[in-house]
Amino acid sequence: IVVRSDLFDISATDSEQVIFNAKKGAATITAAYLVWNEATGASGAAEGDITIGTASGGGQIVAASAYTVSKASGSVSALTIASGALAANASVYASHDQAASAAGTYYLFLELDYD
């Protein structure tokens, strides 16, 4: 299964989205990545980051990962999964920390398998 977030804007204020809920049972996230909709500039993007967890503000799935500078529209930034295990009915939260002096928008994609 592939799940896509709403659009994130790295220059917008800090925000959080519930990306997925494992209503069908336990699952494992096998991949997490950002697909850049609007390119990032040559500086500033690394001021912000994304964290993915099973609780609000948590980093159990992906620890805080800084945004990448000079990413072209359509390019992909892979994220490192710390633990992809999801209990049945667990929610997945993606928390965005602002990069105020940078431009760039992206979608978060999660690939997962039900156990």
N, C-alpha and C positions, 0 to 999 in steps of 0.2 A: 504494500500500500504506500502511496506517496501522498503526503499532506503538504499543502502550501498555505503560508500565512497571508494576511493582508499586507499591503505595502507598508514598509518601514521607511522613514525619512531620517537619515542620520543627523541632520541639522535641527530636527524638531525636538521638543522637550522630551525628557525621559518618559518611556511608556512601557506597557506590558500587554501582551495578548495571550489568551488561552488558545493554543494551537490545536490541541487534540485531547480527546478523552477516550480512554481504553475501555469503552462500554462492553465490548464483545468478550473481554477476558484479558489475561496477561499478554504482554507484547514485548518486543525488543526493537529498539531503534537501532538500525544498522548503518545509517548515514545521515548526516546533517550538513547542509551547505547553503550558502547565500548565492542567489543569482541577481546580479546587479542590473537594475532597470535604468538607472541614471548613473553615469560614470562618476567616480570619485576624483577629486583633484590631486595635485602633486604634493599637497601637504594638508595637515589638519585632521584627516579621517581617523588616524590612530588615537585621537583624543577620546573617541567613543568606543563602545563595545557592546557585544551581545552575550547574554548568559541564558542558559536553558536549564530548567529544573522541573521537579514535580511539586514544588511549592512556590508560592509567590516570591520572586526575588531569588529563588534557589539556583544553584549551579551544579546539581547532582549529575545532570546529563552532559552539559558542556559548560566548563568553567569560563569565566569572563575571557572573551576573545576579542582583541582589538580589531577595529575595521582596518582594511587594507587601503593604502594610498595608491593612486594611479590605476584603478581598476576600470576597464572599459565597460560600456554598456553591453550586456549579454555575457560577460565573463562570470566565472564561478569562483567562490572562496570556500574551500572545504573547511569544516569545523571538526575538531578532535572530540570524540565521544569519550567521556570518562566512564560512564556506566549507562548503557542503553536499556536496562531492565525496567519494565513498567508493570506494576501490579494491576490486577483487574480494577477497573473504574478510576485509575489514576489519571489526573489531568497533567498536561504538559504546558508550562508557561515559558514564554520567551520575553526576556526583559532587555530593553534597549536603553543604553546610556548615551546621552547626547554628545555629538561632536559639533559644537556650536559654530566653529569657524570653517566648516567643511560642507561640501555639497555631496549628494549621493542618495539614491534610494535603492531598496532591494526587497526581494521576497525571500523568506526562509522556507526551505524545503526539508522535510523529514521523510526518510524511507524507513518503513517498519514492517515487521512480520509478527503475526499472532503466534504465540507459543502453542 
